[in-house]
Amino acid sequence: MSASHKNLHSKLSIGGLLITLGIIYGDIGTSPLYVMKAILGDYAINSDIVLGGISCVFWTLTLQTTIKYVLITLSADNHGEGGIFALYALVKKTKIQWLIVPAIIGGSALLADGIITPPISISSAVEGIRAFYPTMETQTIVYIVIGILFVLFTIQQFGTKLVGKFFAPMMLIWFAMLGTLGTIQIISHPEVIKAINPYYAYHLLSIHPDGFFVLGFVFLCTTGAEALYSDMGHCGRKNIRISWMFVKTTLVLNYFGQAAYLIHHEGSTLQQLGGENGNPFYLIMPHWFLPFGIVVATLAAVIASQALISGSFTLINEAMRLNFWPKVKIKYPTEVKGQLYIPSINWLLFFGCVGIVLHFEKSGNMEHAYGLAIILCMIMTTILLNYYLIMKRVKLYLMVPLITIYLLIEFSFLIANITKFAEGGYVTLIIAMALISIMTIWYLAKKINKNYTKIVKIDDYKKVLMELSEDLSIPKYATHLVYMTNANRVDELEEKVIYSILQKRPKRADIYWFVHVNILTEPYKTQYK
């Protein structure tokens, strides 16, 4: 492991914290742009719904993001690497064969989510322009979003270290803005703080017009949690845990600030308060601040895409090591090996994002496609996490209630999100199914190929090879003859290699080399035998 890579994961630093802000918090950090808007929809503002919605958001961020991911799941790293495939590489040691199923489903779902996150985040922010240009056509906004996406995916080639340094100051401004705007509203209406009481979250499910299914919109506040785990290799566990305390504080302040503003305007609708695209995120801003707020929100939304893009590179890299994905070219733009760039995946994601933008056009339409795939990934992570905790010999009286609670929470979110299927959720599920098919076919094909490859012991042919090497009656083919082999043991090789050397025209050489590149589940480890 390189010194720079080890340093990234073992040391806490101001620079590391800032780069972490710039790389992984964009997704979860821009959720205030659309969560409260989605919860309220076209209904009249009701204080019970607002308090219930904000209570659900607070406890979802606490239970799902803070406890499950930041405190527990980040501990399950594969020598610095995170993500569902890294978790599978750890639990694979249990020899439980069926665990490959949740690994492939979860990884595919997260990659599918990486195609919907950039369009919804950027579209939500860019649509804020309509506060100044109400007549701007949807098609114009679509073109702007596609242009921003092109720039974002183009700069990936320079590496997440450089991208993080560029994005970090902007995200610091973004989170400071979130906290400040929220605090101003809370000071004016401090009674909103009572929403911390989980009773309001429970009460919401009985009074909201959509009932239990409003959880599908509440879930949008934590969709970026899985990306925190996937991007651990880019930023390091300590940097993520410390920076999350600041990020969560500003998020909670902004959500509660939006709630305070909405309660003050009870009885109105978002459309009455802000026009066709009324959004509580922009409504809490002073009018003079709106231009700056829209620019910062747009830049933050662009950065929001970074978490899923970086995570996608890590996932594909891990998938290749596990024989889930065909070998593709990987570049390391920086000295930090955990930060990588995969050109083919980068542009595949770009064209997928463009397709989503052209299909849905508006962020409001994309909300229905968002969340269904990522909750599947979270459930699969919980299943694998269960076996990881068993491996770590966690006491059953602690582990069973913990896993049960999270499965209940996540299956509730899944059921609530199923209603989105017909309205757009089918898009991400189709993408996820396509990825599942690719991974399954590739894995099975490699397994079948391995089963049909006859392996022989090198010792059985050593004498023959030595005699061939010393037989001067046979023309020398090479001084050093190198064969690549896929055999799993150092004392074995494929029979076809021996056939190539001995049959028909024997290949005489001074030295025969049988080289096997063993791809380990432990990243960045190199050794020679």
N, C-alpha and C positions, 0 to 999 in steps of 0.2 A: 504494500500500500504506500503510495507516495506521501511525502511529508505534508504536502499541501492538503491532500485529501484527508489525512488523519487529523490535521489541525482543524479543519473545517468542522469535524464532528465531535472533537473533544474539547474545544475551547469556546468560551462565550466571549464575544467582542461586540463593540459598538458597530463596527463595519458589518459583521455577520448579521446583527439584528436588523440593520438597515436593508441589507440585501435580501433578507428573509421577507421584510415588508414588501419589497419590490417584486418578489418572485411568486410567493404562494398565497398571499391574502387577498388578491384581487377578486377572486370568485366570491368568497364568503363576505368580503369587505364591501362589495357593491350590491349586496342583497337589499339594503334599504331603498334602493332605487325602485323596486317592484313588489316587495312583500306586502306591505300594508295596502298598496293599491289593489293587489290581487285579492286580499282578504275581504276588502270592502266591496269591490266590484262596482255594480251600478246601483247598489242599495243605498238608502238614506243612512246617514251617519247616526249610529246609536251608541251611547256611552258603554252599554254592556258588551256590545260586539267589539268595540275598540279596546276596552280593558281586557276582555277575554282573549282577543287576538294578540295583544302585546304580552299577556301573561304566557300564552302558548309559545310565543317566540322566545321569551326569556328562558323558560324552562327547557325548551328544545336546545338552545345554545348551551345551556348549562349541562344537561344530561348527555346529549348526543355529541356535541363538539368538545366541550371541556373534559368531561369525565371519560367518555368512551375513547375518543381519539387522542386528545392532547395528553391525558394522564396515563391511560392504559395501553392503547394500541401503539403509540410511538415507542413503547418499550420493546416491542417485537420487531427489532431491526435485524436484517441479515448483513452484519458487518457494515453498518452505516446506511444500507439501502432500505427503503420502505416501499409500501404498496402491497396490493393483494398477492402479487406473484412472489414477492420477497417473503411474505407470510407463509405462502404455500411451500416455498423452498425450505422453510424451517419445519413445518409440520409434516413434510414429506418423509422426514426421518422416522415417523411413527409407523411407516409401511402400510398405512390405511389407503387402499387404492382409490376408493370413491371420492376422496378429497380433491381429486383432480377436477371433479364436476363443478363444485362451487368456485374453484380457482378460475376456471375458464369462463364461467358465466359472469363472475364478478369483474374480471379483467376486461371482458368484451363490453360489459355495461358501462364501465368507466371510460373506455375509449369512445363509446357512442356518446356519452355525456360531453366529451371533449369537443364534439362537433356542434352541439346545441348551445353550450355556454358562451362562446364568443359572440354569436349573433344576437342572443337575447340581451346580454350585458351592453353591447355597443348600441344596439337599436334603442334600448330603454333610455340611454343617455342622449343620443343624437336627437331623439324625438322631443327633447326639451327645447330645441330650437323653435318649435312651434309657439312657444310663449311669446316670441317676438315676430314670427312669421306664420300666423295662423293658417294662411292659405297655401303654405308649402305642400306640394303634392307628395304622396307616399312614395312615388317612383323616384323622386329626387333624393329622399332620405335613404332609400334602398341603395342608390348609387354611391352615396356618401359612406354608408356602412361597408359596402364592398371595397371601396378605396382604402378605408382604414384597415380592413382585414388584410389587404394585400401588403400594406406597409408593415403590419405586425408580423406576418409570417415571413416577410423578406428579411427582417433584422434578426431572426432566430439563428441564422448562420454564424453570428458573432458570439454566441454562447450566453448562457444565463448569468454568468458573472458580470459581463459588460451590460447586458440587458437589465440586470438587477440594480447595478450602480446608476443607470439612467432612470429607472422607474422608482427607485427607493425614495428620493426626495419628494416626488409627486405623491406617492402613497402616504408619506408622512403628513403632507399638506392635506390630503384627502381625509385621513382619519382625524386629524386635528379639526378640520372643518365639520365632520360628522359630530364630534363631541361638543363643539362650541354651539352649533345650531340647535342641537338637542337640549343642551343645558339652558339656553336662553328661554326655550318654550317651557321647560320643566319649572324654572324659577317663577314663571308667570302662572303656572297651573300645577303646583306641587302635589295635588291630590292624586295625580296619575301614578305616583309611586306605589300606591296600594295594589297595583296590578301584579306586584311580585308575589302576592298571595295566590297559590295555585288554584284556589277555589274559582277564581275568575276564568281560568283556562277550562275547568270542568263545566262551568256555567255556560260558556260559549257554545259548546256542542249541543246544548238543549235549546238555545235561542236563535242561533244563526240560521238564515233561510236555507243554507246548504247543509245544515246539520253536521254530522260526523265528517262529511266529505270536505269541510273547510280545512281539515288537516292537510289536504293536498297542497294548499297554498301556504300554510304555515311551514311546511317542510322546506319551502324554497329558501328559508333563512339559513339552512345548514347544509345545503347541497355541496358547498365547497369543503366540507370537513374531510371527505375522502382524499381530496387533493393535498391536504396537509400531510397525510401519511405517505402518499405517493411521491411527494417532493422532498422527503426527508434526506435523500441522497444529495440533493442540491444545496441544502441549507444546514442540516444538522439538528438533532433533537433539542439540545439546550437552547439554541437560538429560537426555535419554534415555540417552545414552552414559555420562555420569558416574554417574547414579543406578543404572544397571544393574550397575556394579561392586559396589555395596553389596547390591543385591537378589540377585545371583547368589551372593555369598558366604553370605548367610543361608540361601538355598535349599539350597546344597550342604551346609552344616552340618546342616540339619534332616534332609535325606535320609540323610546318613551317620549321624546320631544314631539315626534309625529303624532303620537297618541294624544298628548296634551293639546296640541293644536286642533285635532279633529273633535275632541270632546267639547271644546269651546265653540265649535260650529255644528253642534248636534242638530239633526233634522235636515241638513242640506245633503246634497250628493257631491261627489268629487267633480262631476261634470259642471255643476252649478258654481263650484268654487274656482275651478281652473279651466273650464272649457272642455272640449271633447277629450283631450288627453290630460285631464286633471290628475295630478300626482302629488300626494302629500309630501313627498320628498322635496319637491320644488316649492310647494305651498308654504313651507315653514321658512323659506328664505325671504329676506326683505327684497323688495322689487329692485332696488339699486344693486343688489348683490347677485341677481340672477345671471347676468352674462358671465361673471367669473365662476359662479357655481356650475353653470352648464359646461363651461370649458373644462373645469376640474373633473366634473362627473364623467365627461366623455373620455378624458385621458385615463381616469381610473377604470372605466369600463374596458378600455383597450388593455390595460394592465391585468384586468380580471381574467382575461383569456390566457394570460401567461401561465397561471397555475396548472391549468389542464393541459396546455401544450407541453410544458416541461414534464409533467407527470406522464403524458403519453409517450414521450421519448424513453423515460425510465421503464415504463411497462413493456414496451416492445423489446427493449434491451434484455429485460428479465425473461420475456417470453421466448426469445431466441435461445437463451441459456437452458430453458426447460423443454426445448423442442416443441414449443407451441406455435412458432412463427418461422417462416422462411428466413434464411440469412440475408440481411440487407446491410448496406454500407452505413457505418457509424463514424461520425467525426467528433473529435474532442477539441473544440475551439479554444479552451483554456487549459491551464496546467492542472486544474482540479478535475480529476477523472470522473467524479460523480456528476459532473456537468457535461452532458453530451448533446449531440445534435444529429438527427436522422433525417436527411433530405427527403427521402421518399415518403416518410410518414408526415413530415411537415407539409408537403404540398398536397398529400392526400387529405389531410385535415382541412387545408385551405379550400379545396374544391368542395368538400363536404359542407363547410360553413357557408360558402356562396350558394350552394343548392338550398340550404335551409332558409337563407335570407330571401331568395327568389320565390321559394314556395310559400312562406308564411307572411312575408313583407312587414308586418307590424309585430312589435314586442308582445302586445296583448295576445296575439294569436300564438306566439311561441311559448307563452306560459303554460299552455295545455300540453305541449310536447316536452316540457322541462320537468324533471324530477322522477319520472317513472323508471328510467334506466338506472339512475344513481341510487335509488332506494334498493333496487335489486342487488347492486354492488355492496351496499352497506350490510344487507342481510347475509350475503356470502362471506363478507369479512367477519361478521359475528360468529358464523359457523366455524370458520378456520381459527378464529381467536379462541374459541372454546377448547380446541385441541391443543393450541399453543399453551394455554393456561394449565391443561392437564400435564403437558410435557414439563412445565415448570413446577409441577407438584403443588399447585395452589390448593388450599383446603377446599373440599367439596362444599362445606357450609357457606363459603364465601363465593365460590365460582358459580354454583347452580343458580342461586337467586339473581346474581348479576347477569348471567347470560339469559335467563328467563325473562327478566325485566326488559332487556334490550331487544330480544326477539318480539316481545309483546308490543313494544313501542314501534319497532320497525315494520312489523306486519300491519299495525294500525295505519302507518303512513302508506304502506303499499296498497291496502284496500282503498284508502282515500284517494290515492293517485290513479287507481284503475279507471275511475270515471273519466280520466283525461284521454283514455285510449282512442276513442272514436274521434275526439276533437283535435288530435295531433300527436298523442302519445305513441301511436302506432309507428311514427317515423323513426324515433329513437330505438324502438323495439325491433324494427326491421333491420336497422343498422347493426344493433347488438346481435341479432340472429345471424346476420351475414358474417360477422366477426367470429361468433361461436363456431359456425360451420367451417371457416378457414382454419381456425385453431384445432378443431377436432379432427378434420381431415388430415392436416399436416402431421399431427401427433400420431394418429393411427397409421398413416403411410410410413412414417419413420419406424414405427414399431413393427409393422409387417415386413419392411425391408430388412430390419435387423433379424427377424425370425427366419427369413429365407437366406440369410448370409451364413455360409458354413465357416466356422471358426476352427483353426487348428493350433496345436502347440508349437511354438518356435523350436523347442528342444528336439522335437521329432525330426527336424530338418537341418539342424546345425551341422551335423557331420556331412550331409550332402552338399550344403552350401560351401563348406570349407574345402571339400574336394573339388567342387566346381571352380572355386577361386584359384586353386593351385594347378588346375589342368591347363597346361600351356598349349595343348592341341586345339583348344577353343579360342577363337579371337576374343580379345578383351573388349567388352562392350563399354565399360567405363571404369575409372579408378574408384569413384564413389557412386553407388547407385542408391537413390533415395525413393522410398515408397511411403505414401501416406496411408495410414490404417485407422479404421474406426473401432477396432477391437477394444473391449472394456478393460482388459488386463494387459500388463506390460509383457507378459510371457506368451501372448497369443497374437494371431493376425488372421486375416481372411485367407481362405484356401486359394482364391483367385490370384492373390499376390504370388504365392508359391508357384502356381500354374504359369504365371507370366514369366517367372524367372527360369523355370526348369523345362517347360514343354516347348515343342517345336524348335525354335532357335534359342538355346540356352544363353543367358546373359551373364557373362563372367565379369566379375568386378573384384577389386582389392578389398573393398569394404561394402557391406550391405547395411543400409540404414532403414529402419522401420519406425517412422515418426507418427506419433499419435498426439493430436491436440485435444486434451481433455477439458471440456468446458464445465467449470465448476459452478455450483449454485452460490458459492461465496464470491462476491465481486472483487475484482482488482488483485486477486492473489495469483502470483506466478511462481512456479517451481519447475525444476528440471531434474529428471531421473535418467 
